[in-house]
């Protein structure tokens, strides 16, 4: 009697997709159907976030903590004062926070795959790319939250960006675009790694060199020649420099163009790899 009285939680998004699929069993979903199914998966991901608010800790607490900590520890040593260091550190923290936030995308994807949720998705007549694009779209909320809190923290500490509202908005937007594109690297890792712990370990190995061996926290002229050469080609350095040009100067420079080109290349390479790996494994 006890077992019969227990109710199994129902994923409303999966149920809706099942009913829709039962009415139309097309061999290959159209572009319009793929977009609709991707947004349905994005809605499912946002509902998961709402029911698990701890998923927002890394994009709410970390920007506040890291901005204050790095500014007060390194500000006087590197730039002479905290106020002079803020134009350097705020774009750096924006890039670091976006990279950290997108790392969680691969970990959560792997956890869902281990729980068997994606086995159910594969049994449905939906586009193979929809279960991957949906969470990536939902994570735009996380990137936007992290970027907004970082800028607000800097303003509260005395940061006065020279680019004005337009420059700050464009820098904020570029941070979100960069985070979304880099998330496809970790999405691919989530489809090829054997466990969520493995995804986390590999992601940390990628994140730390990209973040700390960049121009996010210190000027490159203080580095040894061989390290400066690596920092200059680091894609995170391109994003940080582009965000500085937008927020501090209000100028759309060549660094902005190169940062966007890098984002397009990352998505063009890792999105197809992620879908192919997901289709093979599931």
Buried (B, 14 or more C-beta within 10 A) or exposed (E): EEEEEEEEEEBEBBEEBBEBBEEEEEEEBEEEBBBBBBBBBBBBBBBBBEEEEEBBEBBBEBBBEBBBEBBEEBBEEBBEEBBEBBBBBBBBBBBBBBBBBBBBBBBBBBBBBEEEBBEBBEEBBBBBBBBBBBBBBBBBBBBBBBBBBBBBBBBEBEBEBEBEEEBBBBBBBBBBBBBBBBBBBBBBBBBBBEEBEBBBEBBEEBBEEBBEBBBBBBEBEEBEEEEBEBBBEBBBBBBBBBBBBBBBBBBBBEBBEBBBEBBEEBBEEBBEBBBEBBEEEB
